[in-house]
Amino acid sequence: MPLEIERKFLLKGDTVPPAVATEPIEQGYIAVTDDGTEVRLRRIAGQCVLGIKRGISGLSRVEVELDLSDAQFEELWPATAGARLVKTRHSVRLHDTLAYVDVYAQGLSGLRTVEVEFPSEESARAFTPPDWFGPEITGAQEYKNRHLATQGIPDTVS
């Protein structure tokens, strides 16, 4: 099974570093279970995807994504009512990889996070974040997108 290995941080300050790409994202959750399984719909830069993730926390989670047609996405989208978020993803070059700066909108306005994906847990653990990264929030449940979409912005964000 494909693994997603990533670390997540708050962005320090309000300035997003220069990006090599910027994409709008609409994301909604069809199902979220207590064991960390989630089924989500995502439209990112016009591409529609059904994603399934398993695992509550830590660096690694199983992730499977399937492409959807626009019609399939539109048919399923109403099932995400009350569990949605909107953000803009800025892909920022960081050494030999990309950092993904997410700037949230609507009810999550003011929240800015940075995610970095890794090929292994060893490389994730060895990663030293640059100065423009803020506090690490990897594994913090209140900053998981599924939680943000259903519970809103955490109290700890000013």
C-alpha positions, 0 to 999 in steps of 0.5 A: 500500500502507498504510504504518505510520510510527512511532517506538518508545521505552522507557517511563521508569519503571514508571508508565503515564500515564492512558489513554483505553483499555486493551486486552489483546493476544495476538500470535503469528507464523506466519512471519518472514523475513530481509528483514523480512516477517512474518505475525502473528496478533493478538487485541486486545480480542476482535478477531482480525486477520491482519497482514502487514508488510514492511520491516526497519527505519526509520520506515516499513513496509508493513502490511496487516491482514485481519479474521478470525473467532474460528474462523479465528484459533483454527485458525491460532493453533497455527502460532504456537507458540514465537513468541508474546507477551502485552501490555496496550496503554494508549492515552494522549492525546498532543497531537493523537494517541495514544501506545501504551504496551505493558506486556508480560507472561509471559516479557517481564514488566518490559518497557514500550514506547511507540509513536507512529504518524504520518501522514508521515515528516516529522511523525515526524522532527519529533516531540519525545518528552515527558519520560516517554518513555525511550530511543528504540528505533526500528529496534532489532531486539531490540525488534521484537515479532517478535524479542521473541516468538521470542527473549525479553526483551533483556539491556539491560532490567533 
